[in-house]
Amino acid sequence: MEFKEAKNKFVQTWGALGSQWGINKTMAQIHALLMVSSEAVSMEEVMEELQISRGNASMNLRALMDWGIVYKEYKAGERREFFTAEKDLDELAVKIARERSKREIKPALKILKEVSSIPSNNTAEEIQFIEQTTKLYDFVLKADNVLDKITEYKDNWLTKLVVKFMK
């Protein structure tokens, strides 16, 4: 397999996997392209490489910057904007986990807390509902707390040491 074919296969596969971690196919393809590029890439190069419109490229680049996994770079003498992706895979995983928690887990926790706190008339159905949604809230909260601890490892010398031993 030649480089160009391998690069295209990676970008296409990463795009297909993107929906599994909460982003659309084009957004994941742009991320893949930037992640494996040795230099910052212009929006025009992204558009050409992926055969997408300026609007699509712009919207998805902005979303990737909002996630904190793509950065804008400026080159002296250039009027165009250039973009690069986070290359540190540990940092990438932490940023994705934090963003998914903010976008998915925290709103779910808010709803679970709300629905499990309703007043009960002590019917079997209401008691079951409150018990089950409370258990679910507790479980999701524990999972979110574990995720928070894992994503804080870069700031924690002890966790860094444990991760180093695991590698």
VENKANOR-V35755 format. One record per backbone hydrogen bond with DSSP energy under -0.5 kcal/mol. CO is the residue of the C=O (numbers start at 1). NH is the residue of the N-H. Records with the same first field share a line. If there is no record, write none. Layout:
# VENKANOR-V35755
CO = NH / NH
This chain:
# VENKANOR-V35755
2 = 6
3 = 7
4 = 8
5 = 9
6 = 10
7 = 11
8 = 12
9 = 13
10 = 14
11 = 15
12 = 16
13 = 17
14 = 18
15 = 19
17 = 20 / 21
18 = 21 / 23
19 = 22
24 = 28
25 = 29
26 = 30
27 = 31
28 = 32
29 = 33
30 = 34
31 = 35
32 = 36
33 = 37
34 = 37 / 85
41 = 83
42 = 46
43 = 47
44 = 48
45 = 49
46 = 50
47 = 51 / 52
53 = 57
54 = 58
55 = 59
56 = 60
57 = 61
58 = 62
59 = 63
60 = 64
61 = 65
62 = 66
63 = 67
64 = 68 / 69 / 70
65 = 68
69 = 86
71 = 84
73 = 82
75 = 78
81 = 43
82 = 73
83 = 41
84 = 71
87 = 89
88 = 92
89 = 93
90 = 94
91 = 95
92 = 96
93 = 97
94 = 98
95 = 99
96 = 100
97 = 101
98 = 102
99 = 103
100 = 104 / 105
101 = 106
104 = 108
105 = 109
106 = 110
107 = 111
108 = 112
109 = 113
110 = 114
111 = 115
112 = 116
113 = 117
114 = 117
115 = 118
123 = 127
124 = 128
125 = 129
126 = 130
127 = 131
128 = 132
129 = 133
130 = 134
131 = 135
132 = 136
133 = 137
134 = 138
135 = 139
136 = 140
137 = 141
138 = 142
139 = 143
140 = 144
141 = 145
142 = 146
143 = 147
144 = 148
145 = 149
146 = 150
147 = 151
148 = 152
150 = 153
152 = 155
153 = 156
155 = 157
156 = 160
157 = 161
158 = 162
159 = 163
160 = 164
161 = 165
162 = 166
163 = 167
